[in-house]
Amino acid sequence: MGQGLSCASSSYEHDFFAAVQAGDLQAVDFSLREDPSLLLRTTIYDHLSALHIAAANGRVEVLAMLLDRSAIPDVVNRDKQTPLMLAAMHGKIECVQKLLDSGANILMFDSVNGRTCLHHAAYYGHSDCLQTILSAAKSTHVTDSWGFARFVNVRDGTGATPLHLAARQKWPDCVHILLDNGSLVCASTGRYGYPGSTSLHLAARGGSLDCVRELLARGADRLQRDSAGRLPYEVALKQNHGTCAALLNPSAAEPLVWPSAWKFITELDLETKALLEAALMEGNKEREMKILKATTHSLTSPDHSEKAFDDDISEECDAELCSICFDRVCTIEVQDCRHQMCAHCTLALCCHNKPNPTTLCLPSPACPFCRSNISRLVITKARGAGDDNNTSKPRRSRRFPNCSESSSSFKGLSMGSFRKIGCGSGTITHSSDILDKF
């Protein structure tokens, strides 16, 4: 990748490049004082400058010294790769940040595969570098000249976006970051009107279950075909990835999809977003368990699964239970009506099967209790000790003797159940109130 030393024109230059590679500040400073032109010299074969060598080896102190001496941050090597690209390849996050702070251009393409620094960070799985580059792209000229969405979905010489590369190399963290920043989940590598492989095809080919989960949860199309006319399901079967194939089977149940189309979802604070994402993954894991149980019969019994949820909620038995499923603690509050429900029911209310551009203009989902439009979702505030004056108030239990299993489980929750709920308070006040509902 050009991170080491190739032939130098003289032993003096070789000693200088060796000092840069080793991070010897004193030797580098002495050499530059003796001969300032060393700053512009490169190795013979790879055309590596001192900046390339420092960035690739993570020598941020040397890199800072070279940049302070007016070194050009966008100097290219033999393959038209910049120091920023090499730093992203090797995961040298401090060097990436230093080069970005010094004005390095993130829109430069190499001559090997026509890739940017974003492609390289995604390909090698350096999620911290990926996030740093994306953050820089939001605050630089990229937004004004190219547009951030175009940068995130920029294609290399083979038609692959950074998301394609992350999925192919089996980096779920990078896949998640890219999807969070607007990568097109159903984009294919095809060019000039010809079909290609989607990120889901590439994840299925590699057998990356975590990448498949991330992509399905963001609306990846299981029925989209590649250039050979194959579904992701068929690709996974051909590569003998049975678990991936089971989830990608078109006849299997549809997964829950992150409701990114709604404006209030894009405005979630980090804590609320993390809670809903966790609920989304949990809901899809329940679906996954059912699918795998039907295909392999090797999973634990449902009693074990229910017990796991009992253990999760036992420590919060004094909290308000969700009035929709009577199964989980209320963790999400709707504003401005302040009605509360659990994260799973919130997702059931907001999720849709596939992102559809025609739905972007529709009004937000309505609160199931008062039917007012949902403008914002926040984490429920913890109830203080002084809020409960009745110390003899009975503890909420998770199960109720007269509740049917279908009404106390998120697994059977449908959108129809929301329409049948009246204008309730959104929280449970007493166990007898629940029994009256049935």
LINLIN-V828675 format. One line per field, one symbol per residue. ss: DSSP state (H for helix, E for strand, - for the rest). phi: phi as a letter, one per 40 degrees, with the letter a starting at -180 (. if undefined). psi: psi as a letter, one per 20 degrees, with the letter a starting at -180 (. if undefined). A space follows every 10 residues. Layout:
ss = ???
phi = ???
psi = ???
//
This chain:
ss = ---------- HHHHHHHHHH HH--HHHHHH HHHH-HHHHH -E------EH HHHHHH---H HHHHHHHH-- -----E---- -EHHHHHHH- --HHHHHHHH H--------- ------HHHH HHH---HHHH HHHHHHHH-- HHHHH--HHH HH-------- -HHHHHHH-- -HHHHHHHHH -------E-- -------EHH HHHHHH--HH HHHHHHH--- ---------- -HHHHHHH-- -HHHHHHH-- ---------- --HHHH---H HHHHHHHHHH HHHHHHHHHH HHHHHH---- -HHHHHHHHH HHHH------ EE------E- -EEEE----E E-HHHHHHHH ------HHH- -----E---- --E--EEEE- ----HHH--- ---------- ---------H HH--HHHHH- ------E--- HHHHHH--
phi = .gcccbcbca cccccccccc ccgccccccc ccccaccccb cbccccfccc cdccccbgcc ccdccccccg cccbcbcdcg ccdcccccdc gccccdcccc ccgcccbcbc ccbgbcccdc ccccgccccd ccccccccbb cdccccgccc ccbcbcccgc cdcdcccccg bcccdccccc bgcccbcbcc bfgccbcccc ccccccgccc cccdcccbgc ccbcbcccgc cddccccccg bcccccccdd ccccccbdcc ccccccbccc cccccccccc cccccccccc cccccbfbcc cccccccccc cccccbcccc ccccbfbbcc bbbcbbcgcb accccccccb cbcbdbdccc ccccdccccb gcccbabbcc cccccccbcc ccccccccbb cccccccbbc cccbcccccc cccccgbcba cccccccb
psi = jjiapapqir hghghghhhg hikngghggg hhhhnhihhi qrqggilprh ggggghjkmh gggggghhkk qohkqqahjk prhhghhhgj knhhhggghg hjkqpijqpr igjlqrhggg gggjknhggg hgghhhhija ighhggpghh ghkqqaijjp rhggghghjl nhghgggghh jjqohjqriq qkiqqaqrhh ghhhhiknhh hgggghijjp oijpqahjjq qhghghghjk nggghghiph irqqrqppmi hpghhijqrh ggghghhhhg hghhhggggg ghhhhhkjrr rhhgghhghg hhihikiirp qpigikhrqp ippppjijqq rrhghghhhh qqgppohiih iqqqqqpigi jqqohqprpq qpprhiinhn ijpqqpqhqp hjpqhhijph hjprhhhhhi pamaiirphq hhhghhi.
//
